[in-house]
């Protein structure tokens, strides 16, 4: 049995990537030829992943360097315990965040080169067939987030998002051998998805002929 495809969604908080991930899952479920579509996310449900989630919500406090290591440790657990078994069954796997998020969000406290070292095992185990980056300006992401939340520290959030975006671009340049699809996040969710689907299936064309019907 042919292995499934591993597809990763990346982007700033509030860019709409989770919505687009679900739309892609739904489309693939309808068009995949005898293949299932498994969705997952990082941090995962592993022990280091749960600690990472707690740290993100500030219910658990760890040193920034420790947190960077925990994200990489969670990724190793996630790959071996969930992602590879699904791919080996022939299923497609769509993941909400992967190592590019680690590089973009932890680089404010940990050198990018060191983050690459922490991810040496994930690099060797599994790289995405394609990473889809939903490109939305930090100011628009902040507007969307503020609409959903009662209070926001706008200057700090936008400033942080701008830095995260810079680090994303730096990581993309450093890993230029990877297949990265940048999709504009402007427009309605349906408009964005149709653009994404067109690029994914025609321009990038990561699927085999018998993957889609």
Secondary structure, 3 states (H helix, E strand, C coil): CCCCCEEEEECCCCCCHHHHHHHHHHHHHHHECCCCEEEEECCCCCHHHHHHHHHHCCCCCCCHHHHHHHHHHHHHHHHHHHHHHHHHCCCEEEEECCHHHHHHHHCCCCCHHHHHHHCHHHHHHCCCCEEEEEECCHHHHHHHHHHHCCCCCHHHHHHHHHHHHHHHHHHHHHCCCCCEEEEECCCCHHHHHHHHHHHHHHHHCCCCCCCEC
